[in-house]
Amino acid sequence: MTANEETVAFAEVETPVGPFVLAVTETGLVASGWGSRALVAGRLDLAEVHDADRTAFAVAELNAYFAGELKRFETPIDWRLMSGSRLRVLRALHGIPYGSAVTYGELATLSGSSVPARGIGSIMGSNPIPIVVPCHRVVAAGNGLGGFSGGEGVETKRWLLTHEGYLQPTLLDL
């Protein structure tokens, strides 16, 4: 590894919605997701380092989020896996506050992109940084949840939105 070569450090966190992996570069959180580190690492072409100090802040924030103590992530984001309209949409999404949601069409408008609502759904499905860039906060028009590809699918989205207070718990959640 050369002195200028960028690296990535990984952390795995147990959450109420399953094991969650964080990938952090020198710049910030570059990828995250459910499942194995190998699945998240497959999106990156960076040398891996073991650096618990680098991942500590993101891990602490994720744990605080799931404990109900954090409503706004301050973890720096490394946006390198996104560009063009996808980047504009995901940056707009990053600003959607805890406990609220927007429709696919509203996010298209907020982003200032020419991406139609259906295209917004595709961008949500390929979001490399779920939870911190909160694709679970994008819902279908008419109060439908829409899709979700993370964790256990729509049930994970339902759990996250209930956790944030956007949805009311059902008898099944009690």
C-alpha positions in Angstrom: 0.0 0.0 0.0 1.4 3.4 -0.9 1.1 6.5 1.3 -1.6 8.0 -1.0 -3.7 4.9 -1.4 -7.1 5.2 0.1 -8.4 2.6 2.5 -11.6 1.4 4.1 -12.2 0.2 7.6 -15.3 -1.9 8.5 -17.4 -2.3 11.6 -20.3 -4.7 12.2 -23.1 -3.7 14.5 -25.9 -5.8 15.9 -29.2 -3.9 15.5 -32.9 -4.7 16.2 -33.3 -5.0 12.4 -30.3 -7.4 11.9 -26.6 -7.2 11.6 -25.5 -4.0 9.9 -22.1 -3.3 8.3 -20.4 0.1 8.1 -17.6 0.9 5.7 -15.6 4.1 6.5 -12.8 5.7 4.4 -10.5 8.5 5.4 -13.3 10.9 4.1 -16.3 9.3 5.8 -19.0 6.6 5.7 -18.9 5.3 2.1 -21.2 2.3 2.4 -23.4 0.4 4.8 -25.9 -2.3 4.7 -27.4 -5.5 6.1 -25.6 -8.8 6.0 -22.0 -9.7 5.5 -19.0 -7.4 5.3 -18.1 -9.1 2.0 -21.4 -7.9 0.5 -20.7 -4.3 1.4 -17.0 -4.6 0.5 -18.0 -5.8 -3.0 -19.0 -2.3 -4.0 -15.6 -0.9 -3.1 -12.2 -1.2 -4.7 -10.2 0.0 -1.7 -7.5 -1.7 0.5 -9.0 -2.8 3.8 -7.4 -1.7 7.1 -8.4 -2.6 10.7 -9.0 0.8 12.3 -11.5 0.8 15.1 -10.8 4.5 15.8 -12.0 5.4 12.3 -15.3 3.5 12.6 -16.0 4.4 16.3 -18.0 7.6 15.7 -20.3 6.0 13.1 -20.8 2.9 15.3 -21.6 5.1 18.3 -24.1 7.1 16.3 -25.8 4.0 14.9 -26.1 2.5 18.4 -27.5 5.8 19.7 -30.0 5.9 16.8 -31.3 2.5 17.7 -31.4 3.4 21.4 -33.7 6.3 20.5 -31.1 8.8 21.6 -30.0 10.2 18.1 -32.2 12.0 15.6 -29.6 13.5 13.3 -26.5 11.7 12.1 -23.3 13.8 12.1 -21.1 11.1 10.6 -19.2 12.5 7.6 -20.3 11.0 4.3 -18.0 9.9 1.5 -20.2 10.4 -1.6 -17.8 8.7 -4.0 -20.2 5.9 -5.1 -22.7 8.4 -6.3 -22.7 11.0 -9.1 -25.1 13.1 -11.3 -28.8 12.9 -10.6 -28.3 10.0 -8.2 -26.0 12.1 -6.0 -28.5 15.1 -6.1 -31.3 12.8 -5.0 -29.4 11.2 -2.2 -28.0 14.5 -0.9 -31.6 15.8 -0.8 -32.7 12.6 0.9 -29.9 13.1 3.5 -31.7 16.2 4.7 -35.1 14.6 5.3 -35.5 14.8 9.1 -36.0 12.0 11.6 -39.7 11.2 12.2 -40.8 12.4 8.8 -41.2 11.1 5.3 -41.6 12.3 1.7 -43.1 10.6 -1.3 -41.0 9.5 -4.2 -42.5 12.4 -6.2 -41.7 14.9 -3.5 -38.1 13.8 -3.3 -37.8 14.2 -7.1 -38.9 17.8 -6.7 -36.7 18.4 -3.6 -33.7 17.1 -5.4 -34.1 19.5 -8.3 -33.4 16.6 -10.7 -35.4 15.5 -13.7 -35.7 12.0 -12.3 -39.4 10.8 -12.3 -40.9 9.2 -9.2 -40.3 5.7 -10.6 -36.6 6.5 -11.1 -36.4 7.8 -7.5 -37.5 4.3 -6.4 -34.6 2.8 -8.3 -32.2 5.2 -6.7 -33.5 4.3 -3.3 -33.0 0.6 -4.0 -29.3 1.3 -4.9 -28.6 3.7 -2.0 -25.1 2.6 -0.7 -25.6 4.2 2.7 -29.1 3.2 4.1 -30.2 4.5 7.5 -27.7 7.4 7.6 -28.9 8.4 4.1 -32.5 7.5 5.1 -34.1 5.8 2.1 -36.6 4.3 4.6 -38.2 7.8 4.8 -39.4 7.7 1.2 -42.9 6.4 0.9 -45.5 5.9 -1.8 -48.1 8.5 -2.5 -51.4 7.7 -0.8 -49.8 6.6 2.5 -48.4 3.3 1.1 -44.9 2.3 2.4 -43.5 1.6 -1.1 -40.6 -0.8 -1.4 -37.5 -1.5 0.6 -34.6 -3.7 -0.3 -32.7 -3.6 3.1 -32.9 -6.1 5.9 -36.2 -8.0 5.7 -37.6 -5.7 3.1 -40.7 -3.7 3.8 -41.0 -5.0 7.4 -37.6 -3.4 8.1 -38.8 -0.2 6.6 -42.0 -0.4 8.8 -39.8 -1.0 11.9 -37.6 2.0 11.2 -40.5 4.3 10.5 -42.2 3.1 13.7 -39.0 3.5 15.7 -38.8 7.1 14.4 -42.4 7.8 15.3 -43.6 8.4 11.8 -45.8 5.3 12.0 -47.8 4.2 15.0 -47.1 0.8 16.5 -49.6 -1.9 15.6 -50.7 -4.7 18.0 -48.2 -6.9 16.3 -45.4 -4.6 17.4 -46.4 -4.7 21.0 
